[in-house]
Amino acid sequence: MEQYLLDFDLKVMAPELVIVSAAALLSVMDLFLKETASRKVIAVLSLAAVLAAGVFAVMGFGHPPYQILGDTYRIDSFSLTFKVIILAGTALVLLLSLHLNKEEIETREGEYYYLLLTAVLGGMVMVSSADLITLFVGLELLSLSSYVLVGIRRKDLKSNEAAWKYVVLGGVSSAFILYGMSFVYGLTGSTNLFVIRDRLMQALYSGYDLFVYLALFLMVVGFGFKIATAPFQMWTPDVYQGAMTPVTAFLAVVSKTAAFALVMRIMLIAFLPVFSPQISVGVEKLLMILAALSMIAGNAVALKQTNAKRLMAYSSIAQAGYILVPLSTLGFVLFPSLAYYLLAYLFMTLGAFAVLDVVTREGKNEELHVFAGLHQRSPWLAFAMSVFLISLAGLPVTAGFFGKFYLIINAIGREQHWLAGVMILTTVVSYYYYFGIIRQMYFRSPASLRPIPVPWTAGLVIVVGVIGTIGLGLLPDTVLQSLGKIDWGSGFDLAKNAVRQ
Amino acid sequence: MSLDPSLMHIAVFFIVGIALPVVALGIGRLLRPHQPSADKSVTYESGVDPTGDSWVQFNVRYYLFALLFVIFDVETVFLYPWAVVYDSLRKEMGLFVLAEMLVFLLFLVIGLIYAWKKKVLEWK
């Protein structure tokens, strides 16, 4: 009788269950701890929960795709890979947050950590869903937690402004997504992505193609906001600047990765018929234009930035454009190259934010000149930052170079030479602002010669970032081959145990 | 693919819903005599002479109670249908159906504990 309790279902959801119980327990624990007590224990427990969830996610590999909860939720290699990436990103963000002191979070330390947990839970739901409703619930869980995280410094004016903008624009983008989803539901009568795929084909052939495109267009607008591609990027610099640096790193890496997974799921399962060349080439063009606009706008506006965090925000807009390239061209090595780039992006971005955090914290200033003479003050810090910047710019022997190389191969393989051209040209433009920081570090004289104190947790993040960035750059083929061995296709086939066949 | 006939019903509801007040108020405006006087145009307050401004400030703390109310609202919305089909689900799934609802309630209780500890229930 009680077989349902001991069903396989609970085991495959282990990573999610670990995170959700940790978030619940820690929120209660935070309430019953004394006001004055340190919340470091909550931070450490959150980190342990994220690591445990990561271990469970890794252990889940090697099974055929499995669908649970009435086909709304699926566990497959695609979702597990993305879960591992976002959990790794969250673990590094948590490490980076450990040295935040009470004043900075205005005694809201406990909340900060369990909100990070609920945010990553939302991300995990997003990458694992096969149903519009669960996808949306995951998206909102991630978004709502992020809104609070951005505004967690209640007395900081910039933080308030950032949170307010993020809430309003995030709400608008959610509305766009929902409106698009409602058209999909109206056309197909189902929220299940696989059912939608079959019925969307019928809708296309029986004269409802305009509605299919309208739905797709509305959803792309909404997703454009969430992954911060031009022309929907305007919230990014303000939010990235107003949030605390670890939160910014979380938004730039974890949120973006999860949102990309969600876009890939919806596009490559539900809207696959629309992609087929007999029907239309317009959809691919739409995504390509978004990619090109993001690369151009992000890199062009970054040239004029003087604030380090705003510069990173525009850089992340440009990176979103790069990541969209293989998806919009449906390149034949789409998944391995995308996963490679997302990994590279994780290491170099989190590393750069970690250095940025310790340097701006010491300088009490976020302008680019806080980096002046970093080479004389802390040579190792300057070296690490150079590695990250060179990787972000995409120069050889770093992960960023091979990542971009593989992305370009996708575009050239599909004979989208103009897109590859835009990518190469904008990359060259980006050298200017990335090397602007390197110039500050090596060729400007510092305000003081005092070495910059690096808390060991931030130091660990930096070391992991450097090892990851250079390691991926030294062994690109090995990594790419092992990523290629992941059964990506399984993420887009109906599982054998599906209820609806 | 054709539009579901039930969508037609929804459309009819929409049209009637919009038309009804428009027609009723419109006809009323055409039929009624129009003779305003100072007494007539006073705001109606149950027969009492209105005093003060209608721009009264409500205490912002009310919104916390409204939010708390939502917790219990949601609870009822999900508990009611669950209770209705409980017997048949129980036969099929066993005690799992009870455990699931307890998990749901647990999370709502955590919300209540949170509000309690954050002194939302105290009127200062």
Interface residues (C-beta under 8 A of the other chain):
Chain A: M1 E2 Q3 Y4 L5 A24 S27 V28 L31 F32 G186 L187 G189 R199 Q202 A203 S206 G207 Y208
Chain B: M1 D4 L7 M93 G94 L95 F96 A99 L106 F107 I110 I113 Y114 K117 K118
